[in-house]
Amino acid sequence: MLALDRGAFICDMAETYGLFDIYGVPVTLLSTLAVGLGENSRIKLKQNGLKAPWDTVLLALLVDMLSGEKDGKDRLSSAFFISEETPQEFAVFDSPEAFDRERARILGG
C-alpha cells in the first residue's frame, strides 16, 4: 500500500486510527491496521482502480444502462475509474546486498 500511494495510506491511517507516525509502530501492527481499513478508504479505492466509492460507481453504471449508452465513449461511469496507461512494476530483493547491486546498476555505478 505504501508503494502504491504513500500519502493516501498515511492519510487513511491518520483518519481511521489517529496514527500520525506510521514509522513509530511495528510493521506487524501496521499491516494489521492496513487490512482493517474500510473499502471506501483512499488507498483501497486506488487499489481497486476507483475514483469514488463502489455505491457511486454502481449508481453511475445503472444510469448508463438505463440511458441506453452502449458504445462506451460517453459513459458516466467511466469517469469513476482510474485509467492506467502503463502498469507499475515492483522489484523484490532477497537481501540488502541485492538491493544495493541493483541500485548501483540503475545509478550507473
Secondary structure by P-SEA (a helix, b strand, c coil): cccccaaaaaaaaaaaccccccccccaaaaaaaaaacccccaaaaaaacccccaaaaaaaaaaaaaacccccccccccccbbbbcbbbbbbbbccaaaaaaaaaaaacc
